[in-house]
Amino acid sequence: MGCTEILEKLLETVCGKQHDVRIERDPSNGTSSIKIKGTVVLRKKNALNFNDAGSAFLDRMHELFGKHVSLQLISAVHADPGNGSKGKLGKPAILEWTSSKTWISVEEAAVNITFDWDESIGVPGAFIIKNYHHSQFYLKTLTLQDVPGHGEVHFVCNSWVYPAHRYNYDRVFFSNKTYLPCNTPEPLQPYRNEELVNLRGTGSGMLKEWDRVYDYAVYNDLGYDRPVLGGSKDHPYPRRGRTGRPLTKRDSSLESRLPLPSLNIYVPRDECFNHVKFKDFLAYSATSIGRVIIPQTASLLARPFNEFISFKHVLGFYKDNAAEGCMPWKMFKVQFHKFPIPHVIKEDNSAWRTDEEFGREMLAGVNPLIIQRMQEFPPTSKLNPEVYGNQTSKITREHIETYMDGLTVDDAIKHNRLFILDYHDILMPYLKRVNSTTTKIYASRTLLLLRDDGTLQPLAIELSLPHPQGDKHGSSSQIFTPCSDESAEGYVWHLAKAYVAVNDSGYHQLVSHWLNTHAVIEPFIIATNRQLSVLHPIYKLLQPHFRDTMNINALARHILISAGGVLELTVFPSKYALEMCSSIYKNWVFTEQALPADLLKRGVAVPDPSEPHGLKLLIKDYPYAVDGLEIWSAIEGWVNDYCSLYYTTDDMIRDDTELQSWWTEVHDEGHGDLKDEKWWPQMQTKAELIQICTTIIWVASALHAAVNFGQYPYAGYLPNRPTISRRFMPEPGTPEYAELESNHELAYLKTITAQFQTLLGISLIEMLSMHSTDEIYLGQRDTPEWTSDTQPRHALERFRDKLIEIEKSIMDRNNDSTFKNRNGPVQMPYTLLCPNASGDNSATGLTGKGIPNSVSI
């Protein structure tokens, strides 16, 4: 029996069936040619892209005239000296289009292909694809069956392939093997290097949809009369993806903008929404627009115009609510134009007004990462006294000790019972400019006492303005203390809490959400694609956590955060929003984005090696921190297990050329305005790598989930979290104060966000809070073949199992009545950090739980 017959018999014995592999010896050179069957999964048509209308016909015509889609396998074992020592190439193979539906369907289709392969040159490690059709298609995977000695070989592609004439290089895809640069098979090394060069681009020219270039640019695309963010000491900012659009004639420092409603903004094509997400995005957008237009049109007939007149009136804008009769368009009986009832008013529509709920949302709301422990009294300021004068708080012991359950201020500080929500220094430098618009805000400090039952009791609110005699005279402050009476004093206290909520809402949207998740992650995405090959283990670790983020950020710059955009219309800093965001970025520290470091910095935790996470929470019933530490620890464990499989020594970290280039580019280019800061990790040890990757994954997944997906559940009822204040606190003896005494609800509503901005704002946060139907959650991957290595797959399974345990623990805590902050007076359980790692894909829409892998909407 010859070698060919032995190999065929062996394959049949191992797999228990007759194979489609045919092995034929070439008599001219003695080599063996085999037929390898493959399956390509692709999608020809892009949903809702009307430019595709005639593409199917044209592509079929191209096939008829011999213009096919061809694939050519590349050996991972043997190089071709005549081709620059690149891996030897097999013969081109043609996709076998067998179903007419494949040409017109938006769904994925499996297409067969058969390769002639010289088995003497070893296993294929990559392939070249050339598309000679008229239009592009989405290539998901290629699976080779029955490769001798290897069984199935998987290529995970997930990329749009445009016609070959759009590229000046070959499109190359690698198998799902994982290699450090030093371990890459020599025949694949040139392809690995060339692919990274292609992704970096040339740094010039306007980028087109078929370009695959990842490059950096400053935020000079926000519109006229807004400063360029990034590239200067005055306005530092993370970099965004470059588009190469021409500069404006009016201002040569600004990039031109696309006119609305165009959404054709360049991001690398593979970073764009897939057809499922894009369909969800359009559907949610259309619904949201309808919920603004219909009631706003009806309000044209109402008096007063653009105003809510009572809390009952506000409730009428929500579905299935008994207050529907108060709406001015009673003839509309359908509910499609109404908003879902936010969780915060679902069980009790007035509990949001309580002091306990006001304090609870600092621990278990949508922005639970600002509160700090007070370590001195009175609160002081870090603002330059030569510019701003004495900005020390005017709150005295006499103001607050009445409400401290018998404690003194010194006792409370000593026993870690005094806390503060402090927006004073952040806002004071901007008050004059912001208050010169229709917006009227204060710099605020809110003091709270940690009570014996674990809840936070507000003690005092300080609302400050620049001193009327000038900045160097410090601030002019008013102090408000709790009052629950149905009296003018009680209504003033309620208004004081509203001014704090306005500050918290604006900071949340601009900094906690946009800056500290969306904006800071984008440079990591760009650097990862420019410097880490898809074969690199750290690329495979991080890539799922970057899904859709560049597309979302591009849309945000186009619609939300641009000059006159939705954010400027609905959040208090107005046209100064991004400038203020830039000033806050000056103090951004990468290492402090790690949850344990953040908790320690804010003084809400202290180091304690005896505790499970190495620190002790000083507020035991702190849902965000308790749940977050469990998630953080699970991520850290997964990253440690994964990295340890590929890096056994610190020398391997230092010798990894791609890894070192990646990290250098992150801080020198992506966050270049902060490149000289001493806090950047050096990337010299495995411990540093683990901490860096854990922090990136935490920010992109859990942190973003905590500050994003609770937006509608908490702020969908805007009186709970107003975003704008339109007038100052009423003074006794004024018409506004008389209105407060006679009709406090109307006075409250005339102070906070107006009707149109309210509807626009809650339409936006409803869409942002939705989970799409194709969501991929923490602990999941989009394909089980994401790597060929078994140990990382097992480590991922352990990570997923751990997340499922954590989810059960969270539910158990929510059901434990001793933890008062888990549900609060509004009876709303804290579920924002429930991972949904089990993969309940029915949990779409406004669920208020689930941690997607990436900064996603």
Secondary structure, DSSP 8 states (H G I E B T S, - for coil): --HHHHHHHHHHHHHTS--S--EEE-TTT--EEEEEEEEEEEE-S-TT-GGGTTHHHHHHHHHHTT--EEEEEEEEEEEEGGGTTEEEE---EE-B---THHHH-SS-EEEEEEEEEEGGG--EEEEEEEE-SSS-EEEEEEEEEEETTTEEEEEEEEEEE--GGG-SS-EEEE-S----GGGS-GGGHHHHHHHHHHHH--S-S---TT-----EE-B--S-TTS--BSSSSSS----EE-----B-SS-TTSB----TT-------GGGS--HHHHHHHHHHHHHHHHHHHHHHHHHTTSSSTT---SHHHHHTTBTT-GGGGGSS-TT----TTSB---GGGTS-SSGGGSHHHHHHHHHHSS--S--EE--SSS----S-HHHH--------HHHHGGGSTT--HHHHHHTT-EEEEE-HHHHGGGHHHHHTSS----EEEEEEEE-TTS-EEEEEEEEEEE-TT-GGG-EEEEEE----SSSHHHHHHHHHHHHHHHHHHHHIIIIIIIIIIIIHHHHHHHHHHHHS-TTSHHHHHHGGGGTTHHHHHHHIIIIISSTT-HHHHHSTTGGGHHHHHHHHHTT--GGGGSHHHHHHHTTSEEE-TTSTTSEEESSSS-HHHHHHHHHHHHHHHHHHHHHHHH--SHHHHHH-HHHHHHHHHIIIIITGGGTT-TTS----SHHHHHHHHHHHHHIIIIIHHHHHTTHHHHHSSTTTS-S---S----TTSHHHHHHHH-HHHHHHHHS--HHHHHHHHHHHHHHT-B-TT--BTT--S-TTS-S-HHHHHHHHHHHHHHHHHHHHHHHHHT-TT-GGGTTTTT----TT---TT--TT--BS-S---BSSS--
